[in-house]
Amino acid sequence: VQLVESGGGSVQAGGSLRLSCAASGRTFSSSAMGWFRQAPGKEREFVAAITWRGGTVYYTDSVKGRFTISRDNAKNTLYIQMNSLSPQDTARYYCAARTTPTGNYYYTAEYDYEYWGQGTQVTVSS
């Protein structure tokens, strides 16, 4: 599985961005997916996750109510809509795939994911 993120950029605080993650291969529709981010000087952290069916999502507390994860299995694409961005959201954002989910679950730990994209940079200025 190859994952390619896009949609990053520079925005002012309060702005919005939508990131996309295009997946190759036929396993996307059966893969649990997640978004992570890494800010300069910090460890990579979990942002959001979605089950392979897309019916269940989960967010880290700091983005709840502002970010929305979704997927289009027909397009092999994962999305995250990010609203009300703040400078604290500045980071490189990565999508990740777990092609062997155990049931219809979401995953929040890095070690749960098998494949990673190269990331896309999001910079929010105040």
Salt bridges, closest charged atoms under 4 A:
GLU45 OE2 - ARG37 NE 2.65
ASP61 OD1 - LYS64 NZ 2.98
ASP89 OD1 - ARG37 NH1 2.94
ASP89 OD2 - ARG66 NH1 2.74
GLU110 OE1 - ARG44 NH2 3.09
ASP112 OD1 - ARG98 NH1 3.63
